[in-house]
Amino acid sequence: MAISLEELREQFYENLKNADSSEAFEQLRVRYLGKKGEVTGLLKNMGALAADQRKEYGQKVNQLKNAVEQAIADRIAEAHAKDLENKIALAPRFDLTQPVQLPEGSYHPITLVQREVEQIFASMGFTIEDYDEIVDDYHCFEALNIPKHHPARDMQDTYYLSNGQLLKTHTSAAQNAIMRKYGAPLRAIFPGRCFRNESTDACHENTFFQMEGIMIDENISISNLIYFMKTMLSEVFQKDIKVRLRPGFFPFVEPGFELDISCLICGGEGCPSCKNSGWLELCPCGMIHPNVLKAGGIDTEKYTGFAFGLGLTRLAMMKYGVKDIRDLNSGNLKSLSQFVK
Ligand code: PHE
């Protein structure tokens, strides 16, 4: 007579106890549950049973089959867990409280120059203001005497949002809000990131930094502006810097100027960074147009003021000898990490 169900159950558990590898578990699975396996083989005993006992016996065989399946699966899971525990026990241990030795980071060259210029202007009584990067048409253009369809807008195409707002094209976009916030007299600088639709080359980028400055008081003239700019530049470069003023047109200043500095990369000889002219446009500036003062709520009978839009990105290029403006936005740590401070 073939082996009984109970005997087979005992035999299986005995064998399972002794199995200790995944191959052994697999062999057991085939031996007991395979097509020609022993649990299936139990069904051969059916023939010897009375018809009314067959159903119950069939159920028992099925139960045994499920139990065998479950028992093997449990042992496999148990073995996996043990394996993992062993791996963890053997893994190298880290002391999370140990200080790490990471390479030292650095500030971006533009941040370094920005902070330096901020300090210089702060020491001359200017406050440092922050302003949005997303602005509306009024602040970026209309309040600055640039009505809709004015040709000056052509030079300052930018990224427009679907709600009509835009990424600011110049830090001048904050002038109106700052005049309204403080009134006159007023000395403030406001650095910021600006955006324009530009074809990029060694000296143009679609994203760049400026630092706007305004000073509004009684009897302010362009000589005040020249004094502040020269003082700032000689502090930043630690030497006297050659500058020149050319007339320049901006609807929000009258008169308007371009303040150029002699290119420090080629020493004034001419190179790609200065479009071979030997001079670099660093700081457009001028006396604030009365319309702009009025829009900012300033009494134009009493006050005048100057404004400048310092090219912070340009200044960083000059100071650190960066030949290509695109390096500054590249995120390339090889070039940027030279400025560790
Ligand atoms: N906002 C001008 C520009 O980016 C520069 C500027 C600022 C000119 C202040 C005059 C006065 O083109």
Boltz pocket constraint, residues with backbone or C-beta under 6 A from the ligand:
constraints:
  - pocket:
      binder: B
      contacts: [[A, 169], [A, 170], [A, 171], [A, 172], [A, 213], [A, 250], [A, 253], [A, 256], [A, 257], [A, 284], [A, 285], [A, 286], [A, 307], [A, 308], [A, 309], [A, 310]]
      max_distance: 6.0
